[in-house]
Amino acid sequence: MQYEIELRNLEVAYFLLSQNKDVALQLCERNVKYLHKNGFNVKKSRYPEFFLLTKAFIRKNKLTPRQQSLLNDWQQEGYALYGRLLKKMFVV
């Protein structure tokens, strides 16, 4: 399951970094539904945060304090690789 989710993260990143924001947004929404269906919600897992942050990047330029906190958390330890990717996506 972990690798399935990581592939979905990379797929979303690819489309956003390729300037195809509409597809990236659709994938984020689809992936959040997939995670919820499989028992991964924001209260139990960090997996949905990647897609929620990406949706925030696409929809607006300024992050809320909660979103900024999540982005900062994604810069730590095991999440750092995806945290760097999220920072690159935020610039796009």
N, CA, C and O atoms as CSV, one atom per row, in Angstrom:
chain,resi,resn,atom,element,x,y,z
A,1,MET,N,N,0.826,-1.191,0.000
A,1,MET,CA,C,0.000,0.000,0.000
A,1,MET,C,C,0.877,1.265,0.000
A,1,MET,O,O,0.569,2.240,-0.685
A,2,GLN,N,N,1.948,1.235,0.760
A,2,GLN,CA,C,2.823,2.408,0.847
A,2,GLN,C,C,3.345,2.809,-0.529
A,2,GLN,O,O,3.376,3.993,-0.863
A,3,TYR,N,N,3.751,1.827,-1.321
A,3,TYR,CA,C,4.322,2.143,-2.633
A,3,TYR,C,C,3.259,2.606,-3.614
A,3,TYR,O,O,3.538,3.419,-4.496
A,4,GLU,N,N,2.058,2.100,-3.471
A,4,GLU,CA,C,0.941,2.577,-4.292
A,4,GLU,C,C,0.727,4.070,-4.037
A,4,GLU,O,O,0.549,4.847,-4.975
A,5,ILE,N,N,0.746,4.460,-2.779
A,5,ILE,CA,C,0.532,5.861,-2.417
A,5,ILE,C,C,1.700,6.718,-2.887
A,5,ILE,O,O,1.501,7.834,-3.366
A,6,GLU,N,N,2.902,6.206,-2.753
A,6,GLU,CA,C,4.068,6.971,-3.213
A,6,GLU,C,C,4.026,7.183,-4.726
A,6,GLU,O,O,4.404,8.249,-5.212
A,7,LEU,N,N,3.578,6.190,-5.462
A,7,LEU,CA,C,3.421,6.371,-6.915
A,7,LEU,C,C,2.372,7.436,-7.221
A,7,LEU,O,O,2.537,8.231,-8.146
A,8,ARG,N,N,1.314,7.446,-6.453
A,8,ARG,CA,C,0.285,8.467,-6.641
A,8,ARG,C,C,0.844,9.863,-6.328
A,8,ARG,O,O,0.529,10.828,-7.024
A,9,ASN,N,N,1.671,9.968,-5.285
A,9,ASN,CA,C,2.328,11.249,-4.973
A,9,ASN,C,C,3.151,11.726,-6.164
A,9,ASN,O,O,3.052,12.879,-6.585
A,10,LEU,N,N,3.957,10.829,-6.692
A,10,LEU,CA,C,4.836,11.192,-7.810
A,10,LEU,C,C,4.047,11.540,-9.073
A,10,LEU,O,O,4.437,12.426,-9.834
A,11,GLU,N,N,2.948,10.842,-9.282
A,11,GLU,CA,C,2.106,11.135,-10.448
A,11,GLU,C,C,1.544,12.556,-10.348
A,11,GLU,O,O,1.562,13.300,-11.328
A,12,VAL,N,N,1.055,12.924,-9.192
A,12,VAL,CA,C,0.522,14.273,-8.986
A,12,VAL,C,C,1.631,15.311,-9.177
A,12,VAL,O,O,1.430,16.330,-9.838
A,13,ALA,N,N,2.798,15.044,-8.595
A,13,ALA,CA,C,3.924,15.969,-8.728
A,13,ALA,C,C,4.312,16.144,-10.192
A,13,ALA,O,O,4.574,17.261,-10.636
A,14,TYR,N,N,4.349,15.056,-10.933
A,14,TYR,CA,C,4.706,15.134,-12.353
A,14,TYR,C,C,3.764,16.084,-13.101
A,14,TYR,O,O,4.215,16.974,-13.823
A,15,PHE,N,N,2.465,15.890,-12.923
A,15,PHE,CA,C,1.522,16.719,-13.667
A,15,PHE,C,C,1.566,18.179,-13.220
A,15,PHE,O,O,1.441,19.081,-14.049
A,16,LEU,N,N,1.739,18.421,-11.937
A,16,LEU,CA,C,1.816,19.806,-11.481
A,16,LEU,C,C,3.086,20.471,-11.998
A,16,LEU,O,O,3.039,21.603,-12.480
A,17,LEU,N,N,4.214,19.783,-11.902
A,17,LEU,CA,C,5.469,20.364,-12.384
A,17,LEU,C,C,5.509,20.485,-13.908
A,17,LEU,O,O,6.301,21.254,-14.452
A,18,SER,N,N,4.652,19.726,-14.594
A,18,SER,CA,C,4.530,19.828,-16.052
A,18,SER,C,C,3.510,20.895,-16.453
A,18,SER,O,O,3.129,21.001,-17.618
A,19,GLN,N,N,3.075,21.685,-15.461
A,19,GLN,CA,C,2.116,22.771,-15.691
A,19,GLN,C,C,0.727,22.282,-16.094
A,19,GLN,O,O,-0.037,23.030,-16.704
A,20,ASN,N,N,0.397,21.051,-15.762
A,20,ASN,CA,C,-0.935,20.530,-16.044
A,20,ASN,C,C,-1.708,20.482,-14.733
A,20,ASN,O,O,-1.955,19.413,-14.175
A,21,LYS,N,N,-2.081,21.656,-14.261
A,21,LYS,CA,C,-2.707,21.791,-12.950
A,21,LYS,C,C,-4.078,21.149,-12.867
A,21,LYS,O,O,-4.460,20.643,-11.812
A,22,ASP,N,N,-4.820,21.160,-13.958
A,22,ASP,CA,C,-6.154,20.555,-13.935
A,22,ASP,C,C,-6.078,19.057,-13.663
A,22,ASP,O,O,-6.839,18.530,-12.852
A,23,VAL,N,N,-5.166,18.376,-14.335
A,23,VAL,CA,C,-5.004,16.932,-14.126
A,23,VAL,C,C,-4.489,16.671,-12.713
A,23,VAL,O,O,-4.951,15.743,-12.049
A,24,ALA,N,N,-3.546,17.471,-12.252
A,24,ALA,CA,C,-3.007,17.303,-10.899
A,24,ALA,C,C,-4.116,17.459,-9.855
A,24,ALA,O,O,-4.174,16.693,-8.893
A,25,LEU,N,N,-4.980,18.434,-10.040
A,25,LEU,CA,C,-6.084,18.659,-9.111
A,25,LEU,C,C,-7.056,17.482,-9.125
A,25,LEU,O,O,-7.496,17.024,-8.070
A,26,GLN,N,N,-7.388,16.995,-10.315
A,26,GLN,CA,C,-8.275,15.828,-10.421
A,26,GLN,C,C,-7.674,14.615,-9.729
A,26,GLN,O,O,-8.374,13.875,-9.039
A,27,LEU,N,N,-6.377,14.414,-9.915
A,27,LEU,CA,C,-5.703,13.281,-9.277
A,27,LEU,C,C,-5.695,13.429,-7.755
A,27,LEU,O,O,-5.880,12.447,-7.037
A,28,CYS,N,N,-5.485,14.631,-7.269
A,28,CYS,CA,C,-5.512,14.855,-5.820
A,28,CYS,C,C,-6.870,14.470,-5.236
A,28,CYS,O,O,-6.950,13.769,-4.228
A,29,GLU,N,N,-7.914,14.931,-5.875
A,29,GLU,CA,C,-9.265,14.621,-5.388
A,29,GLU,C,C,-9.531,13.122,-5.445
A,29,GLU,O,O,-10.099,12.554,-4.512
A,30,ARG,N,N,-9.126,12.485,-6.530
A,30,ARG,CA,C,-9.302,11.039,-6.670
A,30,ARG,C,C,-8.496,10.282,-5.612
A,30,ARG,O,O,-8.978,9.307,-5.036
A,31,ASN,N,N,-7.277,10.735,-5.364
A,31,ASN,CA,C,-6.408,10.044,-4.419
A,31,ASN,C,C,-6.878,10.198,-2.978
A,31,ASN,O,O,-6.745,9.263,-2.188
A,32,VAL,N,N,-7.416,11.341,-2.625
A,32,VAL,CA,C,-7.957,11.520,-1.275
A,32,VAL,C,C,-9.146,10.574,-1.074
A,32,VAL,O,O,-9.281,9.972,-0.009
A,33,LYS,N,N,-9.995,10.439,-2.076
A,33,LYS,CA,C,-11.122,9.499,-1.989
A,33,LYS,C,C,-10.617,8.063,-1.856
A,33,LYS,O,O,-11.156,7.279,-1.074
A,34,TYR,N,N,-9.592,7.728,-2.614
A,34,TYR,CA,C,-8.994,6.388,-2.548
A,34,TYR,C,C,-8.456,6.118,-1.140
A,34,TYR,O,O,-8.672,5.041,-0.586
A,35,LEU,N,N,-7.764,7.088,-0.573
A,35,LEU,CA,C,-7.217,6.919,0.769
A,35,LEU,C,C,-8.323,6.755,1.809
A,35,LEU,O,O,-8.232,5.889,2.679
A,36,HIS,N,N,-9.360,7.578,1.725
A,36,HIS,CA,C,-10.473,7.467,2.673
A,36,HIS,C,C,-11.138,6.096,2.557
A,36,HIS,O,O,-11.486,5.479,3.564
A,37,LYS,N,N,-11.310,5.630,1.331
A,37,LYS,CA,C,-11.931,4.323,1.102
A,37,LYS,C,C,-11.106,3.203,1.745
A,37,LYS,O,O,-11.654,2.183,2.162
A,38,ASN,N,N,-9.794,3.400,1.820
A,38,ASN,CA,C,-8.907,2.395,2.389
A,38,ASN,C,C,-8.525,2.683,3.847
A,38,ASN,O,O,-7.576,2.097,4.369
A,39,GLY,N,N,-9.257,3.575,4.493
A,39,GLY,CA,C,-9.084,3.818,5.917
A,39,GLY,C,C,-7.996,4.807,6.293
A,39,GLY,O,O,-7.613,4.887,7.460
A,40,PHE,N,N,-7.493,5.560,5.324
A,40,PHE,CA,C,-6.457,6.562,5.601
A,40,PHE,C,C,-7.069,7.959,5.524
A,40,PHE,O,O,-7.286,8.489,4.434
A,41,ASN,N,N,-7.343,8.541,6.669
A,41,ASN,CA,C,-7.818,9.926,6.690
A,41,ASN,C,C,-6.819,10.759,7.473
A,41,ASN,O,O,-5.867,10.210,8.028
A,42,VAL,N,N,-7.011,12.060,7.531
A,42,VAL,CA,C,-6.022,12.945,8.145
A,42,VAL,C,C,-5.880,12.719,9.653
A,42,VAL,O,O,-4.868,13.106,10.238
A,43,LYS,N,N,-6.858,12.110,10.278
A,43,LYS,CA,C,-6.754,11.833,11.705
A,43,LYS,C,C,-5.908,10.596,11.986
A,43,LYS,O,O,-5.322,10.476,13.062
A,44,LYS,N,N,-5.842,9.679,11.026
A,44,LYS,CA,C,-5.131,8.422,11.231
A,44,LYS,C,C,-3.816,8.323,10.462
A,44,LYS,O,O,-2.977,7.478,10.774
A,45,SER,N,N,-3.632,9.179,9.463
A,45,SER,CA,C,-2.499,9.017,8.560
A,45,SER,C,C,-2.031,10.355,8.020
A,45,SER,O,O,-2.800,11.313,7.942
A,46,ARG,N,N,-0.762,10.409,7.648
A,46,ARG,CA,C,-0.228,11.616,7.014
A,46,ARG,C,C,-0.348,11.553,5.497
A,46,ARG,O,O,-0.122,12.561,4.828
A,47,TYR,N,N,-0.695,10.410,4.940
A,47,TYR,CA,C,-0.768,10.266,3.487
A,47,TYR,C,C,-1.657,11.315,2.815
A,47,TYR,O,O,-1.237,11.883,1.807
A,48,PRO,N,N,-2.862,11.601,3.317
A,48,PRO,CA,C,-3.695,12.594,2.623
A,48,PRO,C,C,-3.113,14.004,2.613
A,48,PRO,O,O,-3.464,14.809,1.751
A,49,GLU,N,N,-2.224,14.313,3.563
A,49,GLU,CA,C,-1.676,15.664,3.641
A,49,GLU,C,C,-0.972,16.085,2.361
A,49,GLU,O,O,-1.068,17.244,1.957
A,50,PHE,N,N,-0.271,15.171,1.722
A,50,PHE,CA,C,0.435,15.489,0.478
A,50,PHE,C,C,-0.541,16.036,-0.560
A,50,PHE,O,O,-0.275,17.046,-1.211
A,51,PHE,N,N,-1.671,15.353,-0.701
A,51,PHE,CA,C,-2.658,15.762,-1.703
A,51,PHE,C,C,-3.401,17.026,-1.273
A,51,PHE,O,O,-3.733,17.860,-2.115
A,52,LEU,N,N,-3.661,17.175,0.011
A,52,LEU,CA,C,-4.323,18.379,0.494
A,52,LEU,C,C,-3.433,19.604,0.315
A,52,LEU,O,O,-3.913,20.672,-0.064
A,53,LEU,N,N,-2.148,19.455,0.584
A,53,LEU,CA,C,-1.218,20.569,0.351
A,53,LEU,C,C,-1.116,20.895,-1.133
A,53,LEU,O,O,-1.092,22.065,-1.514
A,54,THR,N,N,-1.055,19.881,-1.957
A,54,THR,CA,C,-0.972,20.117,-3.404
A,54,THR,C,C,-2.207,20.856,-3.904
A,54,THR,O,O,-2.095,21.770,-4.721
A,55,LYS,N,N,-3.379,20.469,-3.424
A,55,LYS,CA,C,-4.601,21.177,-3.811
A,55,LYS,C,C,-4.527,22.642,-3.375
A,55,LYS,O,O,-4.964,23.529,-4.109
A,56,ALA,N,N,-3.985,22.895,-2.201
A,56,ALA,CA,C,-3.844,24.277,-1.724
A,56,ALA,C,C,-2.890,25.060,-2.620
A,56,ALA,O,O,-3.131,26.234,-2.903
A,57,PHE,N,N,-1.824,24.430,-3.063
A,57,PHE,CA,C,-0.871,25.093,-3.963
A,57,PHE,C,C,-1.557,25.499,-5.264
A,57,PHE,O,O,-1.326,26.589,-5.787
A,58,ILE,N,N,-2.389,24.620,-5.771
A,58,ILE,CA,C,-3.044,24.861,-7.058
A,58,ILE,C,C,-4.101,25.954,-6.930
A,58,ILE,O,O,-4.232,26.800,-7.815
A,59,ARG,N,N,-4.846,25.940,-5.844
A,59,ARG,CA,C,-5.992,26.837,-5.703
A,59,ARG,C,C,-5.652,28.252,-5.265
A,59,ARG,O,O,-6.379,29.189,-5.592
A,60,LYS,N,N,-4.549,28.425,-4.523
A,60,LYS,CA,C,-4.215,29.772,-4.048
A,60,LYS,C,C,-2.727,29.885,-3.804
A,60,LYS,O,O,-2.026,28.876,-3.729
A,61,ASN,N,N,-2.248,31.089,-3.683
A,61,ASN,CA,C,-0.821,31.323,-3.515
A,61,ASN,C,C,-0.361,31.304,-2.063
A,61,ASN,O,O,0.760,30.880,-1.782
A,62,LYS,N,N,-1.193,31.747,-1.147
A,62,LYS,CA,C,-0.782,31.860,0.250
A,62,LYS,C,C,-1.355,30.697,1.062
A,62,LYS,O,O,-2.542,30.384,0.968
A,63,LEU,N,N,-0.493,30.064,1.858
A,63,LEU,CA,C,-0.927,28.956,2.698
A,63,LEU,C,C,-1.481,29.476,4.021
A,63,LEU,O,O,-1.037,30.505,4.531
A,64,THR,N,N,-2.449,28.757,4.564
A,64,THR,CA,C,-2.947,29.066,5.897
A,64,THR,C,C,-1.868,28.668,6.910
A,64,THR,O,O,-0.958,27.914,6.567
A,65,PRO,N,N,-1.953,29.153,8.129
A,65,PRO,CA,C,-0.968,28.727,9.134
A,65,PRO,C,C,-0.942,27.203,9.322
A,65,PRO,O,O,0.127,26.620,9.499
A,66,ARG,N,N,-2.095,26.570,9.285
A,66,ARG,CA,C,-2.158,25.092,9.416
A,66,ARG,C,C,-1.443,24.421,8.246
A,66,ARG,O,O,-0.677,23.479,8.449
A,67,GLN,N,N,-1.685,24.893,7.031
A,67,GLN,CA,C,-1.025,24.322,5.860
A,67,GLN,C,C,0.480,24.562,5.907
A,67,GLN,O,O,1.258,23.686,5.528
A,68,GLN,N,N,0.894,25.734,6.364
A,68,GLN,CA,C,2.321,26.018,6.481
A,68,GLN,C,C,2.965,25.083,7.501
A,68,GLN,O,O,4.085,24.612,7.301
A,69,SER,N,N,2.257,24.820,8.584
A,69,SER,CA,C,2.751,23.894,9.598
A,69,SER,C,C,2.910,22.487,9.022
A,69,SER,O,O,3.904,21.811,9.286
A,70,LEU,N,N,1.929,22.052,8.238
A,70,LEU,CA,C,2.024,20.742,7.586
A,70,LEU,C,C,3.223,20.689,6.644
A,70,LEU,O,O,3.972,19.712,6.633
A,71,LEU,N,N,3.398,21.741,5.858
A,71,LEU,CA,C,4.524,21.788,4.929
A,71,LEU,C,C,5.848,21.723,5.687
A,71,LEU,O,O,6.777,21.038,5.258
A,72,ASN,N,N,5.936,22.421,6.794
A,72,ASN,CA,C,7.144,22.375,7.618
A,72,ASN,C,C,7.379,20.970,8.171
A,72,ASN,O,O,8.515,20.498,8.209
A,73,ASP,N,N,6.312,20.307,8.596
A,73,ASP,CA,C,6.431,18.935,9.109
A,73,ASP,C,C,6.944,17.984,8.030
A,73,ASP,O,O,7.655,17.022,8.321
A,74,TRP,N,N,6.577,18.262,6.797
A,74,TRP,CA,C,7.008,17.399,5.691
A,74,TRP,C,C,8.479,17.609,5.335
A,74,TRP,O,O,8.999,16.930,4.450
A,75,GLN,N,N,9.142,18.518,5.996
A,75,GLN,CA,C,10.569,18.739,5.754
A,75,GLN,C,C,11.433,17.908,6.708
A,75,GLN,O,O,12.660,17.978,6.643
A,76,GLN,N,N,10.820,17.138,7.575
A,76,GLN,CA,C,11.521,16.413,8.626
A,76,GLN,C,C,11.723,14.934,8.284
A,76,GLN,O,O,10.847,14.302,7.693
A,77,GLU,N,N,12.845,14.409,8.648
A,77,GLU,CA,C,13.209,12.997,8.662
A,77,GLU,C,C,12.699,12.205,7.461
A,77,GLU,O,O,13.052,12.506,6.321
A,78,GLY,N,N,11.882,11.209,7.713
A,78,GLY,CA,C,11.444,10.304,6.651
A,78,GLY,C,C,10.607,10.952,5.564
A,78,GLY,O,O,10.482,10.412,4.465
A,79,TYR,N,N,10.036,12.099,5.867
A,79,TYR,CA,C,9.200,12.793,4.894
A,79,TYR,C,C,9.977,13.830,4.085
A,79,TYR,O,O,9.425,14.451,3.177
A,80,ALA,N,N,11.240,14.017,4.408
A,80,ALA,CA,C,12.013,15.118,3.836
A,80,ALA,C,C,12.099,15.076,2.313
A,80,ALA,O,O,12.070,16.124,1.668
A,81,LEU,N,N,12.204,13.888,1.733
A,81,LEU,CA,C,12.272,13.791,0.276
A,81,LEU,C,C,10.999,14.351,-0.358
A,81,LEU,O,O,11.060,15.137,-1.303
A,82,TYR,N,N,9.857,13.941,0.170
A,82,TYR,CA,C,8.603,14.466,-0.356
A,82,TYR,C,C,8.406,15.927,0.046
A,82,TYR,O,O,7.734,16.678,-0.660
A,83,GLY,N,N,8.980,16.327,1.163
A,83,GLY,CA,C,8.928,17.730,1.572
A,83,GLY,C,C,9.631,18.631,0.573
A,83,GLY,O,O,9.147,19.717,0.252
A,84,ARG,N,N,10.770,18.178,0.087
A,84,ARG,CA,C,11.488,18.954,-0.940
A,84,ARG,C,C,10.666,19.041,-2.220
A,84,ARG,O,O,10.594,20.088,-2.863
A,85,LEU,N,N,10.056,17.933,-2.569
A,85,LEU,CA,C,9.208,17.909,-3.763
A,85,LEU,C,C,8.029,18.866,-3.594
A,85,LEU,O,O,7.685,19.597,-4.523
A,86,LEU,N,N,7.415,18.864,-2.428
A,86,LEU,CA,C,6.304,19.786,-2.168
A,86,LEU,C,C,6.758,21.241,-2.288
A,86,LEU,O,O,6.036,22.072,-2.839
A,87,LYS,N,N,7.941,21.551,-1.780
A,87,LYS,CA,C,8.438,22.933,-1.897
A,87,LYS,C,C,8.633,23.329,-3.356
A,87,LYS,O,O,8.326,24.458,-3.739
A,88,LYS,N,N,9.143,22.404,-4.176
A,88,LYS,CA,C,9.287,22.702,-5.610
A,88,LYS,C,C,7.929,22.916,-6.258
A,88,LYS,O,O,7.770,23.784,-7.116
A,89,MET,N,N,6.960,22.127,-5.847
A,89,MET,CA,C,5.614,22.244,-6.404
A,89,MET,C,C,4.962,23.548,-5.986
A,89,MET,O,O,4.183,24.118,-6.749
A,90,PHE,N,N,5.265,24.031,-4.791
A,90,PHE,CA,C,4.674,25.273,-4.300
A,90,PHE,C,C,5.129,26.464,-5.125
A,90,PHE,O,O,4.383,27.430,-5.283
A,91,VAL,N,N,6.321,26.404,-5.642
A,91,VAL,CA,C,6.883,27.485,-6.454
A,91,VAL,C,C,6.187,27.573,-7.807
A,91,VAL,O,O,6.054,28.660,-8.369
A,92,VAL,N,N,5.741,26.432,-8.330
A,92,VAL,CA,C,5.147,26.376,-9.675
A,92,VAL,C,C,3.913,27.168,-9.785
A,92,VAL,O,O,3.304,27.216,-10.854
